[in-house]
Amino acid sequence: MIRTLLYVVAGLVLGGIIHIAAILTLPLLAEETVWTRIAALGARDRVVVLPPVEAGAANPLGLDPELVYGICEVDLSEGPAYMTGVMPDAFWSIAVHNREGTVIYATTNRDGIGRTLSLGIFNPAQTRLLAQQQLDVEEGLLIVESPTDPLFITVRLAPAHEAMRARYAHTLAGVACGSRPVE
Amino acid sequence: MRFVLRLLLMFSVALAFGFGLSWYALTDGRYFGVLQSGPWTAWPDAGSPAPNPYTRAHVVRVGHLPLGQAEGLQFTATTDSAGEPLTRACTYRIEGTTPVATFWTLVAVDPQGRNLARPGAQLALRSGDIVRPEDGSIRVHVGTRLMPGNWLELQGDGPFSLVLTLYDTVASSGFGASVEALPAIVREGCR
């Protein structure tokens, strides 16, 4: 009896190891992740405005129907990434995600940046060049350092009324994004 | 023979416990990094640059676009305040207060994440669009049957969940008191 109990306890310990292994390896093993869904949009170095949420339709990215979303995919191995544009006068926010979807940087227009979106993303080597003033950047550029190269950027815009959605989506589609600073 | 049986027992305990616990941690997750307030649950560090391993696995598994900590916080409810699962056979009243935020949206989705609003109706209720009593609290009806006041109109039947997204909120920074401010979900009538 005691021996059987010992086997059960050993089973529980083994189960704990399986649990830890499953939790830690799941992000590496998952086949359909937010990254594969984003990569399918073809948003490399340009802003793609996501179609609005529809009732009864699948919503794999879990989008909020009240917002307008713009997505841009960049790779810092090709040089620093920039995003420049002027936003409408409404709530907007920006998030930089790594391959796992983890938000490495996020801010909103309420943090004192107003309507101007001017973001530069640099990897550690590029940040060093920036500190040594070997990279020219515009004044007022919001500088984000990213530990990894492949990234995607999400811009969320909240139109106050449904009637403004088309105009806001148009503004969002006009935001520049890519590895060249916009003059 | 007994040795083989015990070995089998050990492995079945290990597999059931290991995978069962993992599944629980990533769905319910009450003891694994999930924040709970009444019927509402959230993964508070889903938007942080260094989420804990459970949150990280959850974010990857769900595949949604996570909201950064500075952007807001998303709460989900699958039960009412009494602990009964939310079903479209019933009408619910959401009342109380919300934590301080620039604005919030309330959406009803089915277990697959599809929006449940009736065609032609609003897909979401937004804090700026609702009528409030003088004290500034909220009172919203959710259901398929015609209701007075603020009404999130649904269609079909079966289970659903409510998603409350607070944008630019203090709930993610100063937790404690503010999360107590989430509204209650009260079941009214059922078909």
Interface residues (C-beta under 8 A of the other chain):
Chain A: R3 T4 Y7 V8 A10 G11 L12 V13 L14 G15 G16 I17 I18 H19 A21 A22 I23 L24 L26 P27 A30 E32 T33 V34 R37 V53 E54 A55 G56 A57 A58 N59 P60 L61 G62 L63 D64 P65 E66 L67 Y69 F91 S93 A95 H97 E100 G101 T102 V103 I104 Y105 A106 T107 T108 R110 D111 T154 R156 A158 A160
Chain B: R6 L7 L9 M10 F11 S12 V13 A14 L15 A16 F17 G18 F19 L21 S22 A25 L26 G47 S48 P49 A50 P51 P53 Y54 R56 A57 V59 V60 R61 V62 G63 H64 L65 P66 L67 G68 Q69 A70 E71 G72 T102 F103 T105 V107 V109 Q112 G113 R114 N115 L116 A117 R118 P119 A121 L123 A124 R126 G128 Q155 T165 Y167 D168
